[in-house]
Structure formats: structure tokens, C-alpha cells
Amino acid sequence: CLKNKYEQPYAEYRHLTFDFQIIIKAAKEDLRPTMPPDCPEEFLKIIRACIHKDAAARPEVNEVIVMLAECQEIFRANQEAWENLRAKRS
């Protein structure tokens, strides 16, 4: 979604060729996908919270719904800027 095209998760780590390698790196070394530098901060906040290494620190579904609603409001207030980011990626 962020790049406006489908990519295999963790595709930026070319040396990881098997899913179990990603699982091990994520569990033991806290490996997480790289986020695009121009990704809106509101998205980053949600993504980082949802992929936090500590499961207890991850938000509950109802919290994610609230975060997404807040993100939607920010998008609506800044729609042109966000659309420009998306168009730039196409």
C-alpha cells in the first residue's frame, strides 16, 4: 500500500530467501520492514505500534480502530499533500 504496488514482505532484505529466516530475524534480532522515508507519520505510528516486538505493547483492535479514525481525519485535513505523496510513488 505504501509503495502503490504489491511487494513481498521484507523484500528489501535480499539475503533472506526463506520465510523461516524472516521469522528468526524478527524474533531474535527485532528485524522489521523498512518504511519509506516519506511515509506519513500517522501511518508510521500505527505500523510501528502494530509490529512492536513486545506483544503486550501492541495496541488492541479497538485502539487500532481509534488510531485509524484519527489518521483518516488527518488525511482529510491534508488530502492534497497525501495524494501528492501517493502520486509521486506511481
VMD Tcl script that draws the C-alpha trace (Angstrom):
set ca {
  {0.00 0.00 0.00}
  {2.76 2.44 0.87}
  {4.52 1.97 -2.46}
  {1.34 1.72 -4.53}
  {2.29 -1.79 -5.70}
  {2.50 -5.26 -4.20}
  {5.83 -6.35 -2.77}
  {6.69 -9.47 -0.84}
  {7.07 -8.52 2.83}
  {10.72 -7.90 3.76}
  {11.65 -7.79 0.05}
  {14.30 -5.18 0.81}
  {16.35 -7.85 2.64}
  {17.60 -9.73 -0.41}
  {19.71 -12.12 1.70}
  {16.55 -13.52 3.33}
  {15.16 -16.02 0.88}
  {13.02 -18.22 3.11}
  {10.12 -17.26 5.37}
  {11.69 -19.01 8.36}
  {14.72 -16.70 8.06}
  {12.45 -13.68 8.42}
  {10.71 -15.24 11.42}
  {14.03 -15.92 13.15}
  {15.44 -12.45 12.38}
  {12.23 -10.76 13.53}
  {12.07 -12.78 16.76}
  {15.74 -12.76 17.73}
  {17.07 -9.55 16.19}
  {13.93 -7.37 16.10}
  {14.07 -7.12 12.30}
  {11.24 -5.02 10.92}
  {10.43 -3.87 7.39}
  {11.92 -0.60 6.23}
  {9.40 2.21 5.99}
  {9.61 4.67 3.10}
  {11.12 7.98 4.25}
  {8.15 9.98 3.00}
  {5.54 7.79 4.69}
  {3.13 9.99 6.65}
  {3.98 9.98 10.35}
  {0.42 8.95 11.21}
  {0.86 5.71 9.25}
  {4.26 5.09 10.80}
  {2.79 5.46 14.28}
  {0.17 2.79 13.57}
  {2.55 0.43 11.79}
  {5.24 0.66 14.46}
  {2.71 0.09 17.22}
  {1.26 -2.98 15.49}
  {4.64 -4.62 14.78}
  {6.20 -3.86 18.17}
  {8.43 -6.70 19.35}
  {6.71 -6.83 22.75}
  {3.23 -8.23 22.21}
  {2.00 -6.54 25.39}
  {2.97 -3.16 23.92}
  {0.93 -3.70 20.74}
  {-2.44 -1.98 20.60}
  {-5.72 -3.84 20.97}
  {-8.03 -3.89 17.95}
  {-10.26 -1.17 19.40}
  {-7.18 1.04 19.86}
  {-6.14 0.45 16.24}
  {-9.63 1.45 15.12}
  {-9.28 4.73 17.02}
  {-5.79 5.30 15.57}
  {-7.11 4.67 12.05}
  {-10.02 7.08 12.60}
  {-7.57 9.75 13.77}
  {-5.40 9.03 10.75}
  {-8.43 9.40 8.49}
  {-9.21 12.81 9.98}
  {-5.63 13.95 9.45}
  {-5.80 12.66 5.88}
  {-9.00 14.59 5.23}
  {-7.40 17.76 6.56}
  {-4.29 17.22 4.40}
  {-5.71 15.27 1.49}
  {-3.87 17.14 -1.26}
  {-0.47 16.63 0.37}
  {-1.14 12.92 0.94}
  {-2.41 12.45 -2.62}
  {0.77 14.10 -3.90}
  {2.84 11.54 -1.96}
  {0.84 8.71 -3.49}
  {1.10 10.17 -7.00}
  {4.85 10.56 -6.58}
  {5.14 6.81 -5.93}
  {3.15 5.81 -9.04}
}
mol new
graphics top color blue
foreach p $ca { graphics top sphere $p radius 0.5 }
foreach p [lrange $ca 0 end-1] q [lrange $ca 1 end] { graphics top cylinder $p $q radius 0.2 }
display resetview
